[in-house]
Structures are given as structure tokens and as C-alpha cells.
Amino acid sequence: MSQRIYQVDAFTDTVFAGNPAAVMPLDIWLPDATLQDLAAENNLAETAFFVPEGQEGYRLRWFTPTTEVDLCGHATLASAYVIMSILRPGTERVEFATQVAGNLTVTRRGDLYTLDFPARPPERTAEDRDAVRADLAAALGGPAPSDLLTGRDHMVVYDDAASIASLKPDMGALSRLDRGVLVTAPGSDVDFVSRFFAPHHGIPEDPVTGSTHCTLVPYWAERLGKTELSARQLSARGGQLWCELRGDRVMISGKAILYMEGTVYL
């Protein structure tokens, strides 16, 4: 059997930038082991699979090279791009049903795609924060952070973008942690910047991570006293995001561009 596959660079309008995601539209679900094998073979941060559900909606799942994840922004954006630009050109809204994150909507205005995602504000924990902060600073290969919070990932806050840009993380040390590590700081020409490391999920550094902005946007909205925010992820590829906090939802907007399409033979 054969399956179409697309590779889309998300949160950019230029190839070789943003975050690449593989997208595979399916008529019916393949076995989970096959989905995981495909994601491992693609060897990208995420491979998205979706099948039609309802009249015009889809059920969406995301896999890293090693595991299925509960939420992924850039692969959702890439999936919406494939549907709206290739499979159903001219479509301006698409709904995805997911197992954990609930129903997700993507709308399109011109070349800008907006993801409607759940807000996931970070929290302070009762654990020994000073010890964890020291361990994370050592693993990240940079100065001691100014603050530490937690959620799905460890969230490490620095005072300036230069501190984040200069980090030289020890991936072996980070891979031994129980979750990913999100680092963030105020920006100069944007409201905030970030980087994200998840080697325990087969992703040493993710180029642009939509899902982490479900945590970043509530934090920076409260800290800066504003609900509309601009953001940049400071990976080697880089990416630009425009965000808005709307109650318990986060609007994450970005662009996308097709890099490759082909056929997978199974």
C-alpha cells in the first residue's frame, strides 16, 4: 500500500527555517506500531497523522521519533496547511479532535494560520527549587536562572535573551530528567523569547514549539500586563509567533510553507 506524505516548515514563510513536520493524511488508522515506525523513519521532531471524522473535521495524533505526545503546535499548523492549501484549497477553518487536548481549531487569514489551543499556566512546586535550579543550570550549560516553574515541562526563566542564546546544554544530563526543559526570557524586539529541549522524547532541541506557548503566553501576559504578545524561538532555524491570551485559551499564529511531498510505500 502507499500513503501520501508532506513535509511542511511551520512558523516561517521560508524553507530551511521554522520547524519541519511530516504530515500523513490517512483514510483509516494504521496500527499504532506502524505510526510509531513511520515517525521514527521520518526522524523529525513530529509526524502528524489525521483521518476524517464527522462532516468536515479530522482526528489528529502526533508522534516524535520515540513516542506519541499529547499536544503539538507546529505539526497541527502543518496539518492545517496541508488541508487548507492542498487537500481542500480555499478552506479557512478546520477542526481537529484529539485524545487529550480536546477539540482544536485552526483558522486561516491570508497566509497566517491561528491555532486555538488550551492555556496551560505554569505553577510553582513545593520541591527543593534551589537544588532543581542548580541542577538545571548545570545541565543547560549557562548561568543560574532567575526563576523556576513547572507544568508539562520544567520552565526556566532568565533575565535576558543573551543568556538563552548562549546556553550549551548537556543533552545526556537533560535526557535523564522526567520532562522537557523550556527556557524563556524577555526579548528586545519581541515580547519574549524561548528555547525548548526534550531529548528524553528524541528531540534534542525543538526548532519552534507551539505547545510550549500554551504555558509561555499565560506567564508573560501576567508578567507584562498585556494579552497580545510577539514571540521568537531562538533555535538555529528560528521561528516567529504571534500570540494572544483569551481566558483559558491561547491563540498562536504563524505561517507555513511546503518543503516536500511524496509517497510512502508500506
Secondary structure, DSSP 8 states (H G I E B T S, - for coil): -EEEEEEEEES-SSTTSSEEEEEEE-SS---HHHHHHHHHHHTSSEEEEEEEETTTEEEEEEE-SS-EES--HHHHHHHHHHIIIIISTT--EEEEE-SSS-EEEEEEETTEEEEEEE----B--SS-HHHHHHHHHHHHTS---SEEEESSSEEEE-SSHHHHHT----HHHHHTSSS-EEEEEE-SSSSEEEEEEEGGGTEEEES--TTTHHHHHHHHHHHHT-SEEEEEE-SSS-EEEEEEEETTEEEEEE-EEEEEEEEEE-
